[in-house]
Amino acid sequence: MFLANNHISSTIEKFFLCTSIPVKAFKFNGELIHSVGYNSMLQDIFDNNNIYENLNKESLNDKGYYIINTPFLDGVSFAAFYICTKNINRGIYIMGPYASSKVTHLGISYKPPCCIPHLISLLRNIAWDSNYTKQKTCINESSYSLHVKKAIDFIDARYSDDITLNDVSEYLNINKSYFCTMLKKGTGKTFSTLLNEVRIDKSKELLIQSNLSILDIALSVGFNSQNYYSSMFKKLNNKTPMEFRNEFF
């Protein structure tokens, strides 16, 4: 998640440099990933109009993006859309505020409605052109079945949450037993094994690139117990998390 969040942050930073339109990126659970372009006035517009709370995900699913109009400022809007069209669990971008009409609002860029799809395409093109996305695409081009690929994407996006086998099978809209059989056949692993391996792998990024405590790292990647995290880490790597971290310092 550390590298993924850095990629998302870098993407919206570049987008803001190109367009001067503020953007926020949120995890699927509503936690803020990164925010760029907001001064105190623009942040107040976002907060006072409850922009995230007024997001309609059903409409977003239907149209690919959702326009949120502000009730207190005439002609001022926000646009919400998924970070990844192939895996909605990656989270949501909210772009704005922008002026959707020529009414003058100091410090807010005028962008007519016809521009919004093009701006969304620009942001996604910036993301797709990154080395991070290109590497992920190469990794994902495997012989896995479509359901297994989607399951792996789901786990990769939501591993820090308290996800279960039921969550994945419901997301795929297939029987739980059938999914377990497909996953085992495709990867040679059970759901719990795959989830733990992803969480351990993600924790290595934090061990190397952050100063977080072992407990904080365990919690941030989805483990409820530092002891269980450490024992699982050692089982998979033949060393403790601290021993792994010390190899890089």
N, C-alpha and C positions, 0 to 999 in steps of 0.2 A: 504493500500500500504506500510505502514511503516513496518509491520510484514513481508509482502511478500518480500520486498526489503532486509530486514535483513536475511531472509531465503536464498535468492539468493546469497547474499554476503557471508554468512557462507558456502554455498555449494561450491562456487568457491575457497574460502580460503582453505577448506579441500582438494579439488581436486589439488590445487597447491602444498600443502604439500606432496601429494602422488606422483606427477608426475614432479614437477618443470617446468611445462608448463604454461606460462602466459595465463590469460583469462580475457576477458571483457564481461560484461553483459549490454545489451541495452534494453530500453523499445521499444515497437512496433513503437513509433514515432521517434526513433533514439536517445533519451536522454540516457546518460550513467547512469547506476544504480551503478555499482561497477567495479573496475579494480584491478587485483592482479598480481604480478610478474613482473611488468614493471619497468626497470630502464630507464635512459634517452636515451640510445642507442636503446633499444627495442621499446620505445615509438616513437622515430624518425622513425624507420622502419614502424611502424603502420601508422603514420601521413603522411610521405613522399610518401608512396605507396597508399594512399587514400583507405585503406582497407575497411572501412565501406561503402564508396561510391561505391566501386566495387562489392559489394554484389549483387548477382543475386537471388532475392527471388523466381522467377519462377522455376529456377533450384533447389533451395532449397526445394521447395514444391514437386518436382518430385522425388528427390533422398533422401530426409531426411536430407542431409547436402550438403554444397557447398564449394569446395576448391578454395581459392583465392591465386593465385601465384603472387609473387612480380616481377615486370618487371626489377628491378634494381639489384636484388640479385639472382643469379642462385641457384635453388634448395631450396629456402626458401618460405614457404607457411603458410597459415592460413586456419582454418576450421570453417565454420559458421553453426549453427544449432539452432533450436527453443528451447527455455527454456522448454516449455511444448508441447509434441506431441499432446495432446488432445485439447489444446487451444493455437493456435499460437499467439494470442493477448498478451500473457504473455511477449513476447519479444524474443530476440536472444542472444545467446552466440557466441563470436568469440574467438577461441582458437589459440594461436600462438603468435609470430612466432616459427616455428619449421623447422628443416632442413629435407626436404623430400628426399634428396639424401645425399651421404656420403661426399659431398663437405664440407670442414671445414669452419665453421663460428663461430668465437669466441663468446662464451656465448649463443649459440643457440643449443638446444637439437636436436639430430638426432632421428626422428620418421618416419620410412618408411610408405608409404601409407596404407599398410595392417594393421597398428596399429590404424589408426584413428577411424574406427568404434568401436573398443574396448575401446578406450579412451572416446569416446562419451558415450558409455554404462556405463563406470565407473562413469562419472560425473552425469549422470541421476540416477544411483543407489544410489549415495551419497544423491541426492536430495530426492528420493523416500523413503529413510530410515530415514528421519528426522521426528521428532514429528509433525512439521508443516504440512507436506504433509499427514501424517497419519490422523491427525485431519480433514484436508480439505476433505479427501476421505470419512471419516465417515459422514461428514455433507452433502456431495454431493450425498450420497446413499439414495435418497428420492424417492417418488412416482411420481415425476415430469416427464412429457413426455420428449423425447429426445430434441425437439426444445426448450422447456422451460429451460432445464438444460444448453443447449448451450447458450441461451440468458443470463442466470444468470452468466455463466462463462465469457461471453463477457463483461457484465457490470462490473463484479468484477475485470476484468483485465484492462478495459479502462475507468473507472468511472471518472478519473481525466481529461480526454479529453472532448472536446465538442461533445459528442456523441448524436445522435438523434434516434428517432424511426425508421427513414428510414435506418440509419446505421445498426441497428440490424436486421431489416427485410431483407436487402440486404445481410448481412453476412449469414443469415440463408437460403437465396434464397427462401423466401416464401412471399405471399401477406401480406401487412401491416395490413389490417383489420383482416385477418385470424390469424396473430400473436397476435394482441391485444386480440382477443377472446380466444386464447389458453392461453395467459399469465394470463388473468383475471380468467379463469376457473381453471388454475393450482395453482395460488398463491393468488387469490382474490384481486390482486392489478393491477393498471394501470402501464404502463411503467414509467411515470414520478414519480409516488409514489415509485416504486421499486428503481429507480435510486437515488432519494433523500434519501431514507432510507439507501442505501449502502454508499452513500457519507457521511451521518451523522455518520454512524457506523464507517467508516474509520477515520473520523475526531477525534473520541474519542481516538484512539491510539495516535494521535499527541498531543492532549490536555494533555494526561497523560505523554507521554514519550518524549516530546520535549519542548523547550522554545519559539517556534514560536508564533508570535502574532496571534490574532483571525483572522485578515485580511489575513495573510499569510496562515493560515490553511484553511480558506474558499477557497482561490484561489487554493491551492494545491490539494484539493479534488474535484475541478470542478465547484465551485460556482463562479459566476461573481460579486457577491455583498455580502459584509459582513452583511448588514442588512437582506438580504433574507436568508442567511445562519443562522444567529442568530434566526430569527423568525421561520424558519423551525426546527431548533434544539430544540427550546422551545416547539413547537407544538408536537414534537415526544417524548420529555423527561420531559416536565413540568419544565424546568429550562434552564437558558441561558448557553452558552458554558463556560463562566467564572465561573458561579456557579458550573458547573460540574467539572471544573479543580480544583477549590478551595477545593473540597471534598477530594482531594488526596494529599493536601499539608498543 
